[in-house]
């Protein structure tokens, strides 16, 4: 009978270790899920900032082309005035 009691205690210890491992695994999973959610939020923020930066870049390129066109027009007018003066 003592052998059976010892086996039971051994089995009981294994069950408790398994329970502790399960608890640890659940805690690790919960922590990983929190980290994943935080990373998703950060990614969303970065994506929004990237979209905004792209929009600003497009706007600045359009503005630069407009300014370039106006400067070229002024230079053409100056060339015409210089040509008239000669």
N, C-alpha and C positions, 0 to 999 in steps of 0.2 A: 503494500500500500504506500509505503514511503516513496517508492519510485514514482508512483502515479502522482503523488502530491508534488514532488519535485518537478515532474514534467508539466503539471498544471501551472506551477509558479513560473517556469521557463516560458510557457505559452503565454501566460498573463503578462510577463515582462515584454514579450515580443508584440503583443497587442497594444500595450501602452506606448512602446517605442513607435509603432506604426501610427498610432493616434497623434503622437507628438510630431512625427514627420508630416502627417497630413495637415496639422495645424500650421506648421512652418511653411509648407508648400502653399497653403491658402493665403497666408500673410504675404509671402513673396509674390504671389499672383496679384493680390490687391495692390501692393506697392508698384509692381510693374504696370498695372493698368493705370494707376495715377500718373506715372511717368509718361506713359504712352499718350494719355489725354493731354498732359501739359505740352508734349512735343507736337501733338496735332494742333493745339491752339497756337503755338509758336509758328508752326508751318503756315497756318492760315494767315497770321499776321504778316509774315514775310511775303507770302503770295500777294496780299493786298498792297503792301508797300512796293513790290515789284511792278504790279499793274499800274500803280500811281506813277512810279518812276518812268515806265514806258510811255505813259500818256504825256508826261511832262517833256520827255525827250522828243516825241513826235511834234508836240507844240513848239518846242524850241527850234527844231529843224525847219518847220514851216516858217517861223518868224525869221530865222537866219536867211532863208531863201527870199523872203519878202524884202528884207533889208538889202541883200545882195542885188536884187532887181532894181531897187530904188537907187542904190549907189551907182550901178551900171548906167542907169538912165541919166543921173546927174553928170557922170563922166562923159557920156555921149553928148550931152548938152554943152559941157565945157569944151569938148573937142570941136563941136560945131561953132562955138563962139570964137575959138582960137583960129579955126579955119577961115572964118569970115574976116577976121582981123588981118589976115595975111595977105 
